[in-house]
Amino acid sequence: MDRPADHRESKTALSWAGRLAALASLGDTGRRRLFEYVAGQRSAVGRDDAAAALDMPRSTASFHLDRLARDGLLAVEFRKLGGKAGPGSGRPAKLYRPALEEVGASVPDRSYDLAGELMATAIQSAMAGGGEVGEALAEASYSRGRALGTDGASLDEVLGSVGYMPERDGEGGIILMNCPFHRLADGHTEVVCAMNGAFLSGAAAACGVPEEKVEEDRTVGRCCARIRP
């Protein structure tokens, strides 16, 4: 049976630290070979099949597969094989499948995939409705910011999950120590900062923080906006 595509999570399912740990896990040659093998199969893989395919001791394959699962790269499921069921059919086999479509990390954290998604959404909306791309980008960014803030998380938590590295300024405000869209902002400052401001306004509104508290911050080395007290 084919593995359902929706079993895999997006790369943002792991925290920044989790993505770094997952990539570090693949630094081991044996684990990387096992991950590549499992990822290339059409259905979940058992320990015996993986070990045999890579000419690896079963105990070694088992150790590495479980480590990949702990690091968030593989998901585990239990299923009886061979079409047997009921008493006497044996214990379900432990099987492994990819848990992520992709995983990437940068230091410091960046969110270029989010920027690309927002821009593509805006372009598609403008093409379909004949509106201005800038207005569509602001709307898409604001909506996405609101969506991230609707699960009960604080504004600090929402901003941290995107890569802003928020820090309290000691006066009730929030300084954003990192720009998640740094390279894009270097070459397209006005577009990216407008997108960023709309996104932050949406996130603030969803978290119960007045939108007008999002203000410009031109301090070198930080995000172009901050949350004032």
Secondary structure, 3 states (H helix, E strand, C coil): CCCCHHHCECHHHCCHHHHHHHHHHCCCHHHHHHHHHHHCCCCCEEHHHHHHHCCCCHHHHHHHHHHHHHCCCEEEEEECCCCCCCCCCCCCEEEEEECECCCCCCCCCCCHHHHHHHHHHHHHHHHHHCCCHHHHHHHHHHHHHHHHCCCCCCHHHHHHHHCCCEEECCCCCEEECCCCCHHHHHHCHHHHHHHHHHHHHHHHHHCCCCHHHEEECCCCCCCCEEECC
